[in-house]
């Protein structure tokens, strides 16, 4: 897991989500492809870069809402941004603005993010439907991914 920041608390738990980390990887790959490796119209570059960045941003925002309904809603928005990213990448490929190998690299990471996001949504919908979701940040300490979290700091 890549560390983006040393600061940790319960609200930053999304940083540990595989899907969020992969979405960040996709955003980096898109940026590298459209800004460094290919000559693409300014507007098209901005649109695909924005849609790819929106994926991880909506995962983070939904996570931080703490409401299962809002979390799922933001994950669906993230899924829509992911679809927009793929559609724009296909458009860049068919117009010859990115190469087939560049597209295949984007498509592979995109597919991984998409499947992880679908599994997360399914998992959260199950928690919603069974009533096992906690809508607040616990006052006590909780274990999360092998670390104990409490009082805003990692112990």
DSSP file (Angstrom, degrees, kcal/mol; ACC not computed):
  #  RESIDUE AA STRUCTURE BP1 BP2  ACC     N-H-->O    O-->H-N    N-H-->O    O-->H-N    TCO  KAPPA ALPHA  PHI   PSI    X-CA   Y-CA   Z-CA
    1    1 A X              0   0    0      0, 0.0     2,-0.3     0, 0.0    15,-0.0   0.000 360.0 360.0 360.0 128.6    0.0    0.0    0.0
    2    2 A X        -     0   0    0      1,-0.0     2,-0.6     2,-0.0    19,-0.0  -0.620 360.0-135.1 -78.3 135.4    1.4    3.4   -1.0
    3    3 A X        +     0   0    0     -2,-0.3     3,-0.1     1,-0.2    13,-0.0  -0.835  25.0 176.2 -93.6 119.5    1.3    5.9    1.8
    4    4 A X  S    S+     0   0    0     -2,-0.6     2,-0.3     1,-0.3    -1,-0.2   0.691  73.7   8.5 -92.4 -22.9    0.0    9.3    0.6
    5    5 A X        -     0   0    0      2,-0.1    -1,-0.3     1,-0.1     0, 0.0  -0.987  57.0-141.3-153.6 150.6    0.2   10.9    4.1
    6    6 A X  S    S+     0   0    0     -2,-0.3     2,-0.3    -3,-0.1    -1,-0.1   0.657  78.5  96.4 -86.2 -16.7    1.5    9.9    7.5
    7    7 A X        -     0   0    0    146,-0.0     2,-0.4     2,-0.0    -2,-0.1  -0.590  56.2-179.1 -77.7 130.5   -1.5   11.5    9.2
    8    8 A X        +     0   0    0     -2,-0.3   146,-0.4   144,-0.1     2,-0.3  -0.987  14.9 142.8-136.0 141.2   -4.2    8.9   10.1
    9    9 A X    >   -     0   0    0     -2,-0.4     3,-0.9   144,-0.2   144,-0.1  -0.924  62.0 -83.7-156.8-178.2   -7.6    8.9   11.7
   10   10 A X  G >  S+     0   0    0     -2,-0.3     3,-1.3     1,-0.3     4,-0.1   0.844 123.1  56.9 -63.4 -34.6  -10.9    7.2   11.3
   11   11 A X  G >  S+     0   0    0      1,-0.3     3,-0.5     2,-0.1    -1,-0.3   0.734 101.3  58.0 -70.6 -21.3  -12.1    9.6    8.6
   12   12 A X  G X   +     0   0    0     -3,-0.9     3,-1.8     1,-0.2    -1,-0.3   0.189  69.5 112.3 -93.5  17.1   -9.1    8.8    6.5
   13   13 A X  G X   +     0   0    0     -3,-1.3     3,-1.9     1,-0.3     4,-0.4   0.764  62.3  72.5 -60.9 -26.0   -9.9    5.1    6.3
   14   14 A X  G X  S+     0   0    0     -3,-0.5     3,-1.3     1,-0.3    -1,-0.3   0.774  81.4  73.0 -61.2 -23.9  -10.7    5.3    2.6
   15   15 A X  G <  S+     0   0    0     -3,-1.8    -1,-0.3     1,-0.3    -2,-0.2   0.758  96.5  50.9 -61.1 -22.8   -6.9    5.7    2.1
   16   16 A X  G <  S+     0   0    0     -3,-1.9     2,-0.3    -4,-0.3    -1,-0.3   0.572  83.0 110.9 -90.3 -11.1   -6.7    2.0    2.9
   17   17 A X    <>  -     0   0    0     -3,-1.3     4,-2.3    -4,-0.4     5,-0.2  -0.478  64.5-143.8 -68.9 128.3   -9.4    0.9    0.5
   18   18 A X  H  > S+     0   0    0     -2,-0.3     4,-2.7     1,-0.2     5,-0.2   0.894 101.3  54.8 -56.1 -41.0   -7.9   -1.1   -2.4
   19   19 A X  H  > S+     0   0    0      1,-0.2     4,-2.1     2,-0.2    -1,-0.2   0.885 108.0  48.2 -64.6 -38.0  -10.5    0.4   -4.8
   20   20 A X  H  > S+     0   0    0     -6,-0.2     4,-2.1     2,-0.2    -1,-0.2   0.925 112.5  48.9 -66.8 -43.7   -9.4    4.0   -3.8
   21   21 A X  H  X S+     0   0    0     -4,-2.3     4,-1.8     1,-0.2    -2,-0.2   0.909 113.0  46.9 -62.9 -42.2   -5.7    3.2   -4.2
   22   22 A X  H  X S+     0   0    0     -4,-2.7     4,-2.5     2,-0.2    -1,-0.2   0.871 109.0  54.9 -67.2 -36.5   -6.4    1.6   -7.7
   23   23 A X  H  X S+     0   0    0     -4,-2.1     4,-2.3    -5,-0.2    33,-0.2   0.881 107.4  50.4 -63.7 -37.2   -8.5    4.6   -8.6
   24   24 A X  H  X S+     0   0    0     -4,-2.1     4,-2.2     2,-0.2    -1,-0.2   0.891 109.4  51.4 -65.3 -38.9   -5.6    6.9   -7.8
   25   25 A X  H  X S+     0   0    0     -4,-1.8     4,-2.4     2,-0.2    -2,-0.2   0.908 109.7  49.6 -62.8 -42.4   -3.4    4.7   -9.9
   26   26 A X  H  X S+     0   0    0     -4,-2.5     4,-2.8     2,-0.2     5,-0.2   0.924 109.9  50.7 -62.4 -44.8   -5.9    5.0  -12.8
   27   27 A X  H  X S+     0   0    0     -4,-2.3     4,-2.5    25,-0.3    -1,-0.2   0.904 111.3  48.2 -60.4 -42.3   -5.9    8.8  -12.4
   28   28 A X  H  X S+     0   0    0     -4,-2.2     4,-2.8     2,-0.2    -1,-0.2   0.912 111.9  49.6 -64.2 -43.0   -2.1    8.9  -12.5
   29   29 A X  H  X S+     0   0    0     -4,-2.4     4,-2.6     2,-0.2    -2,-0.2   0.917 111.5  48.6 -63.3 -44.2   -2.0    6.7  -15.6
   30   30 A X  H  X S+     0   0    0     -4,-2.8     4,-3.0     2,-0.2     5,-0.3   0.945 112.7  48.0 -60.5 -48.2   -4.6    8.8  -17.4
   31   31 A X  H  X>S+     0   0    0     -4,-2.5     4,-2.5     1,-0.2     5,-0.6   0.940 113.0  47.9 -59.0 -48.3   -2.7   12.0  -16.6
   32   32 A X  I  X>S+     0   0    0     -4,-2.8     4,-1.5     1,-0.2     5,-1.4   0.909 115.2  46.3 -58.9 -43.1    0.6   10.5  -17.7
   33   33 A X  I  <>S+     0   0    0     -4,-2.6     5,-1.2     3,-0.2     4,-0.4   0.944 120.3  34.5 -67.1 -49.2   -0.9    9.2  -20.9
   34   34 A X  I  <5S+     0   0    0     -4,-3.0     6,-0.5    -5,-0.2    -2,-0.2   0.754 127.7  34.2 -85.4 -22.8   -2.8   12.3  -22.0
   35   35 A X  I  <5S+     0   0    0     -4,-2.5    -3,-0.2    -5,-0.3    -2,-0.2   0.768 131.1  23.0-100.6 -29.3   -0.5   15.0  -20.7
   36   36 A X  I  <<S+     0   0    0     -4,-1.5    -3,-0.2    -5,-0.6    -2,-0.1   0.800 128.2  31.5-106.4 -35.7    3.0   13.5  -21.2
   37   37 A X  I   <S+     0   0    0     -5,-1.4     2,-0.3    -4,-0.4    -3,-0.2   0.695 111.2  47.4-103.2 -20.7    2.8   10.8  -23.9
   38   38 A X      < -     0   0    0     -5,-1.2     2,-1.0    -6,-0.2    60,-0.1  -0.906  69.7-127.5-128.0 150.9    0.1   11.9  -26.3
   39   39 A X        +     0   0    0     -2,-0.3     2,-0.4    58,-0.2    -4,-0.1  -0.832  46.7 162.3 -96.0 102.2   -0.8   15.0  -28.2
   40   40 A X        -     0   0    0     -2,-1.0     5,-0.1    -6,-0.5    -2,-0.0  -0.929  46.7 -89.7-125.9 144.8   -4.5   15.5  -27.3
   41   41 A X     >  -     0   0    0     -2,-0.4     4,-2.5     1,-0.1     5,-0.2  -0.190  39.2-120.1 -49.4 139.6   -6.7   18.5  -27.6
   42   42 A X  H  > S+     0   0    0      1,-0.2     4,-2.3     2,-0.2     5,-0.2   0.886 111.2  49.1 -53.4 -46.4   -6.7   20.5  -24.4
   43   43 A X  H  > S+     0   0    0      1,-0.2     4,-2.3     2,-0.2    -1,-0.2   0.910 111.5  48.3 -64.3 -43.1  -10.4   20.1  -23.7
   44   44 A X  H  > S+     0   0    0      2,-0.2     4,-2.3     1,-0.2     5,-0.3   0.896 110.6  52.0 -65.1 -39.7  -10.3   16.4  -24.2
   45   45 A X  H  X S+     0   0    0     -4,-2.5     4,-2.3     1,-0.2     5,-0.2   0.946 111.4  47.0 -58.8 -48.2   -7.3   16.0  -21.9
   46   46 A X  H  X S+     0   0    0     -4,-2.3     4,-2.6    -5,-0.2    -2,-0.2   0.891 111.1  52.1 -62.9 -40.1   -9.0   18.0  -19.2
   47   47 A X  H  X S+     0   0    0     -4,-2.3     4,-2.4     2,-0.2    -1,-0.2   0.928 113.6  40.9 -66.1 -45.5  -12.3   16.0  -19.5
   48   48 A X  H  X S+     0   0    0     -4,-2.3     4,-2.1     2,-0.2    -1,-0.2   0.875 115.9  50.9 -72.4 -34.8  -10.7   12.5  -19.2
   49   49 A X  H  X S+     0   0    0     -4,-2.3     4,-2.1    -5,-0.3    -2,-0.2   0.921 112.5  47.3 -65.2 -42.7   -8.3   13.7  -16.4
   50   50 A X  H  X S+     0   0    0     -4,-2.6     4,-1.9    -5,-0.2    -2,-0.2   0.917 111.8  48.9 -65.1 -44.1  -11.3   15.2  -14.5
   51   51 A X  H  X S+     0   0    0     -4,-2.4     4,-0.7     1,-0.2    34,-0.2   0.895 112.6  48.0 -65.9 -37.9  -13.5   12.1  -14.9
   52   52 A X  H >X S+     0   0    0     -4,-2.1     4,-0.8     1,-0.2     3,-0.6   0.886 112.2  49.0 -70.1 -37.0  -10.7    9.8  -13.8
   53   53 A X  H 3X S+     0   0    0     -4,-2.1     4,-1.8     1,-0.2    -1,-0.2   0.827 102.6  63.8 -68.9 -30.8   -9.9   12.0  -10.8
   54   54 A X  H 3X S+     0   0    0     -4,-1.9     4,-2.3     1,-0.2    -1,-0.2   0.768  91.4  66.6 -63.8 -26.4  -13.6   12.0   -9.9
   55   55 A X  H <X S+     0   0    0     -4,-0.7     4,-1.5    -3,-0.6    -1,-0.2   0.976 108.5  34.1 -61.4 -57.2  -13.6    8.3   -9.3
   56   56 A X  H  X S+     0   0    0     -4,-0.8     4,-2.4   -33,-0.2    -1,-0.2   0.859 115.9  58.3 -67.9 -34.4  -11.3    8.4   -6.2
   57   57 A X  H  X S+     0   0    0     -4,-1.8     4,-2.6     1,-0.2    -1,-0.2   0.904 107.7  45.5 -62.6 -41.7  -12.7   11.7   -5.1
   58   58 A X  H  X S+     0   0    0     -4,-2.3     4,-2.4     2,-0.2    -1,-0.2   0.824 109.9  54.5 -73.8 -30.4  -16.3   10.3   -4.9
   59   59 A X  H  X S+     0   0    0     -4,-1.5     4,-2.2    -5,-0.2    -2,-0.2   0.946 113.1  43.9 -62.1 -47.6  -15.1    7.2   -3.1
   60   60 A X  H  X S+     0   0    0     -4,-2.4     4,-2.1     2,-0.2    -2,-0.2   0.921 114.3  48.5 -63.8 -45.6  -13.5    9.4   -0.5
   61   61 A X  H  X S+     0   0    0     -4,-2.6     4,-0.8     1,-0.2    -1,-0.2   0.920 112.5  47.9 -64.7 -43.1  -16.4   11.8   -0.2
   62   62 A X  H >X S+     0   0    0     -4,-2.4     3,-0.9     1,-0.2     4,-0.7   0.916 110.3  52.4 -62.5 -42.6  -18.9    9.0    0.2
   63   63 A X  H >< S+     0   0    0     -4,-2.2     3,-0.8     1,-0.2    -1,-0.2   0.899 108.6  50.8 -58.1 -42.2  -16.8    7.3    2.8
   64   64 A X  H 3< S+     0   0    0     -4,-2.1    -1,-0.2     1,-0.2    -2,-0.2   0.595  94.8  71.2 -77.4 -10.7  -16.6   10.4    4.9
   65   65 A X  H << S-     0   0    0     -3,-0.9    -1,-0.2    -4,-0.8    -2,-0.2   0.800  82.9-155.1 -73.7 -28.2  -20.3   11.0    4.9
   66   66 A X    <<  +     0   0    0     -3,-0.8     2,-0.5    -4,-0.7    -1,-0.1   0.305  56.6 114.4  69.1  -6.9  -20.8    8.0    7.2
   67   67 A X     >  -     0   0    0     -5,-0.2     4,-3.1     1,-0.1     5,-0.2  -0.833  64.4-144.3 -92.3 127.2  -24.4    7.5    6.0
   68   68 A X  H  > S+     0   0    0     -2,-0.5     4,-2.4     1,-0.2     5,-0.2   0.873 100.5  51.4 -58.9 -37.3  -24.7    4.2    4.2
   69   69 A X  H  > S+     0   0    0      2,-0.2     4,-2.1     1,-0.2    -1,-0.2   0.920 113.8  42.5 -68.0 -43.3  -27.2    5.7    1.8
   70   70 A X  H  > S+     0   0    0      2,-0.2     4,-2.7     1,-0.2     5,-0.2   0.896 112.5  54.6 -69.4 -38.9  -24.9    8.6    0.9
   71   71 A X  H  X S+     0   0    0     -4,-3.1     4,-2.0     1,-0.2    -2,-0.2   0.951 111.4  44.1 -58.4 -50.1  -21.9    6.4    0.8
   72   72 A X  H  X S+     0   0    0     -4,-2.4     4,-2.1    -5,-0.2    -1,-0.2   0.901 111.6  54.3 -62.6 -40.7  -23.6    4.1   -1.8
   73   73 A X  H  X S+     0   0    0     -4,-2.1     4,-1.8     1,-0.2    -1,-0.2   0.923 109.7  46.7 -59.4 -44.6  -24.9    7.1   -3.7
   74   74 A X  H  X S+     0   0    0     -4,-2.7     4,-2.3     1,-0.2    -1,-0.2   0.833 109.1  55.1 -68.8 -30.9  -21.3    8.5   -4.0
   75   75 A X  H  X S+     0   0    0     -4,-2.0     4,-2.3    -5,-0.2    -1,-0.2   0.871 107.0  50.4 -68.3 -35.2  -20.0    5.1   -5.1
   76   76 A X  H  X S+     0   0    0     -4,-2.1     4,-2.0     2,-0.2    -2,-0.2   0.871 109.5  50.7 -68.0 -35.7  -22.6    5.0   -7.9
   77   77 A X  H  X S+     0   0    0     -4,-1.8     4,-2.3     2,-0.2    -2,-0.2   0.909 110.0  50.8 -64.3 -41.3  -21.4    8.5   -8.9
   78   78 A X  H  X S+     0   0    0     -4,-2.3     4,-2.1     1,-0.2    -2,-0.2   0.905 108.4  51.7 -60.6 -42.5  -17.8    7.1   -8.9
   79   79 A X  H  X S+     0   0    0     -4,-2.3     4,-2.0     1,-0.2    -1,-0.2   0.882 108.9  50.8 -62.2 -39.0  -19.0    4.2  -11.0
   80   80 A X  H  X S+     0   0    0     -4,-2.0     4,-2.3     2,-0.2    -2,-0.2   0.904 109.5  49.9 -65.7 -41.3  -20.5    6.7  -13.5
   81   81 A X  H  X S+     0   0    0     -4,-2.3     4,-2.4     1,-0.2    -2,-0.2   0.867 108.4  54.2 -64.1 -35.3  -17.3    8.7  -13.6
   82   82 A X  H  X S+     0   0    0     -4,-2.1     4,-2.1     2,-0.2    -1,-0.2   0.905 107.9  48.9 -64.2 -41.7  -15.4    5.5  -14.3
   83   83 A X  H  X S+     0   0    0     -4,-2.0     4,-2.4     1,-0.2    -2,-0.2   0.892 110.2  51.5 -64.4 -39.6  -17.7    4.7  -17.2
   84   84 A X  H  X S+     0   0    0     -4,-2.3     4,-2.5     2,-0.2    -2,-0.2   0.909 107.9  52.9 -62.5 -41.5  -17.1    8.2  -18.5
   85   85 A X  H  X S+     0   0    0     -4,-2.4     4,-2.3     2,-0.2    -2,-0.2   0.929 110.9  45.8 -60.4 -46.6  -13.4    7.7  -18.3
   86   86 A X  H  X S+     0   0    0     -4,-2.1     4,-2.8     2,-0.2     5,-0.2   0.918 111.7  52.0 -63.9 -42.7  -13.5    4.5  -20.3
   87   87 A X  H  X S+     0   0    0     -4,-2.4     4,-2.3     1,-0.2    -1,-0.2   0.908 111.5  46.8 -61.0 -41.8  -15.8    6.0  -22.9
   88   88 A X  H  X S+     0   0    0     -4,-2.5     4,-2.3     2,-0.2    -1,-0.2   0.883 111.4  51.4 -67.8 -37.7  -13.4    8.9  -23.3
   89   89 A X  H  X S+     0   0    0     -4,-2.3     4,-2.1     2,-0.2    -2,-0.2   0.913 109.9  49.5 -65.0 -41.8  -10.4    6.5  -23.5
   90   90 A X  H  X S+     0   0    0     -4,-2.8     4,-3.0     1,-0.2     5,-0.2   0.926 110.2  51.8 -61.0 -43.9  -12.2    4.5  -26.2
   91   91 A X  H  X S+     0   0    0     -4,-2.3     4,-1.4     1,-0.2     6,-0.2   0.895 109.3  49.0 -59.4 -41.2  -12.9    7.8  -28.1
   92   92 A X  H  <>S+     0   0    0     -4,-2.3     5,-2.5     2,-0.2     6,-1.3   0.860 113.1  48.5 -67.2 -34.5   -9.2    8.7  -27.9
   93   93 A X  H ><5S+     0   0    0     -4,-2.1     3,-1.6     4,-0.2    -2,-0.2   0.945 110.6  48.2 -69.5 -47.9   -8.2    5.3  -29.2
   94   94 A X  H 3<5S+     0   0    0     -4,-3.0    -1,-0.2     1,-0.3    -2,-0.2   0.756 112.1  50.0 -69.8 -21.9  -10.6    5.2  -32.1
   95   95 A X  T 3<5S-     0   0    0     -4,-1.4    -1,-0.3    -5,-0.2    -2,-0.2   0.390 115.8-115.6 -93.3   3.7   -9.6    8.7  -33.2
   96   96 A X  T < 5S+     0   0    0     -3,-1.6    -3,-0.2     2,-0.2    -2,-0.1   0.674  80.9 123.1  76.4  17.2   -5.9    7.7  -33.1
   97   97 A X  S   <S+     0   0    0     -5,-2.5     2,-0.3    -6,-0.2   -58,-0.2   0.717  78.4  29.2 -86.2 -20.2   -5.0   10.1  -30.3
   98   98 A X  S    S-     0   0    0     -6,-1.3    -2,-0.2    -9,-0.1    -1,-0.1  -0.966  90.8-113.0-130.8 154.7   -3.7    7.3  -28.1
   99   99 A X     >  -     0   0    0     -2,-0.3     4,-2.5     1,-0.1     5,-0.2  -0.302  27.1-108.1 -81.5 166.3   -2.2    4.0  -29.2
  100  100 A X  H  > S+     0   0    0      1,-0.2     4,-2.9     2,-0.2     5,-0.2   0.920 120.5  50.6 -60.0 -45.6   -3.6    0.6  -28.8
  101  101 A X  H  > S+     0   0    0      2,-0.2     4,-2.0     1,-0.2    -1,-0.2   0.898 110.3  50.2 -61.8 -37.6   -1.0   -0.3  -26.1
  102  102 A X  H  > S+     0   0    0      2,-0.2     4,-2.1     1,-0.2    -2,-0.2   0.930 112.5  47.0 -63.2 -43.9   -1.8    2.9  -24.2
  103  103 A X  H  X S+     0   0    0     -4,-2.5     4,-3.3     1,-0.2     5,-0.2   0.928 109.9  52.9 -62.9 -44.7   -5.5    2.1  -24.3
  104  104 A X  H  X S+     0   0    0     -4,-2.9     4,-2.1     1,-0.2    -1,-0.2   0.874 108.7  50.4 -60.4 -37.6   -4.9   -1.5  -23.2
  105  105 A X  H  X S+     0   0    0     -4,-2.0     4,-1.8     2,-0.2    -1,-0.2   0.932 113.7  44.6 -65.6 -45.6   -3.0   -0.3  -20.2
  106  106 A X  H  X S+     0   0    0     -4,-2.1     4,-2.9     1,-0.2    -2,-0.2   0.928 112.7  52.1 -62.1 -45.6   -5.8    2.1  -19.2
  107  107 A X  H  X S+     0   0    0     -4,-3.3     4,-2.6     1,-0.2    -2,-0.2   0.872 107.3  52.5 -61.7 -39.0   -8.4   -0.6  -19.9
  108  108 A X  H  X S+     0   0    0     -4,-2.1     4,-1.6    -5,-0.2    -1,-0.2   0.931 114.3  40.6 -64.9 -46.2   -6.7   -3.1  -17.6
  109  109 A X  H  X S+     0   0    0     -4,-1.8     4,-2.5     2,-0.2     5,-0.2   0.911 114.9  53.3 -68.5 -41.3   -6.4   -0.7  -14.6
  110  110 A X  H  X S+     0   0    0     -4,-2.9     4,-3.0     1,-0.2    -2,-0.2   0.926 107.4  51.1 -57.0 -46.6  -10.0    0.6  -15.3
  111  111 A X  H  X S+     0   0    0     -4,-2.6     4,-2.3     1,-0.2    -1,-0.2   0.880 109.8  49.9 -60.8 -40.0  -11.3   -3.0  -15.3
  112  112 A X  H  X S+     0   0    0     -4,-1.6     4,-2.2     2,-0.2    -1,-0.2   0.930 113.0  45.7 -65.4 -45.9   -9.7   -3.7  -11.9
  113  113 A X  H  X S+     0   0    0     -4,-2.5     4,-2.7     1,-0.2    -2,-0.2   0.927 112.0  53.1 -61.4 -44.9  -11.1   -0.5  -10.4
  114  114 A X  H  X S+     0   0    0     -4,-3.0     4,-2.4     1,-0.2    -2,-0.2   0.915 110.6  45.6 -58.8 -46.1  -14.5   -1.2  -11.8
  115  115 A X  H  X S+     0   0    0     -4,-2.3     4,-2.1     2,-0.2    -1,-0.2   0.896 113.7  48.9 -67.4 -39.8  -14.6   -4.7  -10.4
  116  116 A X  H  X S+     0   0    0     -4,-2.2     4,-2.2     2,-0.2    -2,-0.2   0.902 112.3  49.2 -64.7 -40.1  -13.4   -3.6   -7.0
  117  117 A X  H  X S+     0   0    0     -4,-2.7     4,-2.5     2,-0.2    -2,-0.2   0.910 109.9  50.6 -66.5 -42.7  -16.0   -0.8   -6.9
  118  118 A X  H  X S+     0   0    0     -4,-2.4     4,-2.4    -5,-0.2    -1,-0.2   0.904 111.4  48.8 -61.1 -41.4  -18.8   -3.1   -7.9
  119  119 A X  H  X S+     0   0    0     -4,-2.1     4,-2.4     2,-0.2    -2,-0.2   0.894 110.7  50.5 -66.0 -39.5  -17.8   -5.5   -5.1
  120  120 A X  H  X S+     0   0    0     -4,-2.2     4,-2.6     2,-0.2     5,-0.2   0.929 110.8  48.8 -64.0 -44.2  -17.6   -2.6   -2.6
  121  121 A X  H  X S+     0   0    0     -4,-2.5     4,-2.7     1,-0.2     5,-0.2   0.933 111.7  49.3 -60.5 -46.1  -21.1   -1.4   -3.6
  122  122 A X  H  X S+     0   0    0     -4,-2.4     4,-1.8     1,-0.2    -1,-0.2   0.909 111.7  49.3 -59.7 -42.6  -22.5   -5.0   -3.3
  123  123 A X  H  X S+     0   0    0     -4,-2.4     4,-2.0     1,-0.2    -1,-0.2   0.915 113.2  45.7 -63.2 -44.6  -20.9   -5.4    0.2
  124  124 A X  H  X S+     0   0    0     -4,-2.6     4,-2.7     2,-0.2    -2,-0.2   0.872 109.8  54.0 -69.8 -36.7  -22.3   -2.0    1.4
  125  125 A X  H  X S+     0   0    0     -4,-2.7     4,-2.6    -5,-0.2    -1,-0.2   0.876 108.2  51.2 -63.6 -35.5  -25.8   -2.7    0.0
  126  126 A X  H  X S+     0   0    0     -4,-1.8     4,-2.1    -5,-0.2    -2,-0.2   0.923 110.4  48.0 -65.9 -43.9  -25.8   -6.0    1.9
  127  127 A X  H  X>S+     0   0    0     -4,-2.0     5,-1.8     2,-0.2     4,-1.0   0.902 112.9  49.4 -62.2 -40.9  -24.8   -4.1    5.1
  128  128 A X  H  <5S+     0   0    0     -4,-2.7     3,-0.5     1,-0.2    -2,-0.2   0.940 112.9  46.5 -61.0 -47.1  -27.6   -1.6    4.4
  129  129 A X  H  <5S+     0   0    0     -4,-2.6    -2,-0.2     1,-0.2    -1,-0.2   0.793 117.2  42.5 -70.2 -28.7  -30.1   -4.4    3.8
  130  130 A X  H  <5S-     0   0    0     -4,-2.1    -1,-0.2    -5,-0.1    -2,-0.2   0.514 107.9-122.4 -94.9  -5.8  -29.1   -6.4    6.9
  131  131 A X  T  <5S+     0   0    0     -4,-1.0    -3,-0.2    -3,-0.5    -4,-0.1   0.761  73.7 126.2  74.2  25.2  -28.8   -3.3    9.2
  132  132 A X      < +     0   0    0     -5,-1.8     2,-0.3    -6,-0.2    -4,-0.2   0.333  38.0 107.9 -98.4   7.7  -25.2   -3.9   10.1
  133  133 A X        -     0   0    0     -6,-0.7     2,-0.6    -5,-0.1   -65,-0.0  -0.677  61.6-142.8 -86.1 138.0  -23.9   -0.5    9.1
  134  134 A X        -     0   0    0     -2,-0.3     4,-0.1     1,-0.1    -2,-0.1  -0.906   6.7-159.7-101.2 121.5  -22.8    1.9   11.8
  135  135 A X        +     0   0    0     -2,-0.6     2,-0.3     2,-0.1    -1,-0.1   0.315  66.7  52.5 -86.1   8.4  -23.8    5.5   10.9
  136  136 A X  S    S-     0   0    0    -69,-0.0     2,-0.6     0, 0.0   -70,-0.1  -0.944  88.4 -99.7-140.4 161.9  -21.4    7.3   13.3
  137  137 A X        -     0   0    0     -2,-0.3    -2,-0.1     1,-0.1  -126,-0.0  -0.727  52.0-114.2 -81.1 124.3  -17.8    7.3   14.2
  138  138 A X        -     0   0    0     -2,-0.6     4,-0.1     1,-0.1    -1,-0.1  -0.217   8.7-142.0 -61.6 144.9  -17.5    5.3   17.4
  139  139 A X  S    S+     0   0    0      2,-0.1    12,-0.3    11,-0.1    -1,-0.1   0.769  86.0  58.4 -75.3 -25.8  -16.5    7.0   20.6
  140  140 A X  S    S-     0   0    0      1,-0.1     2,-0.3    10,-0.1    11,-0.3  -0.098 102.6 -75.4 -91.0-168.0  -14.4    4.0   21.6
  141  141 A X        -     0   0    0      9,-0.2     2,-0.3    10,-0.1     9,-0.3  -0.706  45.9-171.9 -91.9 143.1  -11.5    2.3   19.9
  142  142 A X  E     -A  149   0A   0      7,-3.1     7,-3.7    -2,-0.3     2,-0.5  -0.957  23.2-122.0-132.1 152.6  -12.2    0.1   16.9
  143  143 A X  E     +A  148   0A   0     -2,-0.3     2,-0.4     5,-0.2     5,-0.2  -0.818  31.7 175.8 -94.4 133.4   -9.9   -2.3   14.9
  144  144 A X  E >   -A  147   0A   0      3,-3.2     3,-1.7    -2,-0.5    -2,-0.0  -0.955  67.9 -20.3-141.0 117.1   -9.6   -1.5   11.2
  145  145 A X  T 3  S-     0   0    0     -2,-0.4     3,-0.1     1,-0.3    -1,-0.1   0.870 127.8 -49.3  52.2  42.4   -7.3   -3.4    8.9
  146  146 A X  T 3  S+     0   0    0      1,-0.2     2,-0.4     0, 0.0    -1,-0.3   0.466 120.0 101.8  82.7   0.6   -5.2   -4.7   11.7
  147  147 A X  E <  S-A  144   0A   0     -3,-1.7    -3,-3.2     7,-0.0     2,-0.5  -0.901  70.5-124.9-117.3 148.7   -4.8   -1.3   13.4
  148  148 A X  E     -A  143   0A   0     -2,-0.4     7,-2.1    -5,-0.2     2,-0.4  -0.811  27.7-167.0 -93.1 127.3   -6.6    0.1   16.4
  149  149 A X  E     +AB 142 154A   0     -7,-3.7    -7,-3.1    -2,-0.5     2,-0.3  -0.928  23.0 132.6-115.7 136.8   -8.3    3.4   15.8
  150  150 A X  E >   + B   0 153A   0      3,-1.8     3,-2.0    -2,-0.4    -9,-0.2  -0.907  58.2  21.2-175.5 152.2   -9.6    5.7   18.5
  151  151 A X  T 3  S-     0   0    0    -12,-0.3     3,-0.1   -11,-0.3   -10,-0.1   0.767 123.9 -65.0  54.2  29.1   -9.6    9.3   19.7
  152  152 A X  T 3  S+     0   0    0      1,-0.2     2,-0.3     0, 0.0    -1,-0.3   0.433 117.2  86.5  81.5  -1.1   -8.7   10.4   16.2
  153  153 A X  E <  S-B  150   0A   0     -3,-2.0    -3,-1.8  -144,-0.1     2,-0.5  -0.914  79.3-113.1-130.5 156.3   -5.3    8.8   16.1
  154  154 A X  E      B  149   0A   0   -146,-0.4    -5,-0.2    -2,-0.3  -146,-0.1  -0.776 360.0 360.0 -84.4 129.0   -3.8    5.4   15.3
  155  155 A X              0   0    0     -7,-2.1    -1,-0.1    -2,-0.5    -6,-0.1   0.476 360.0 360.0 -77.7 360.0   -2.5    3.8   18.4
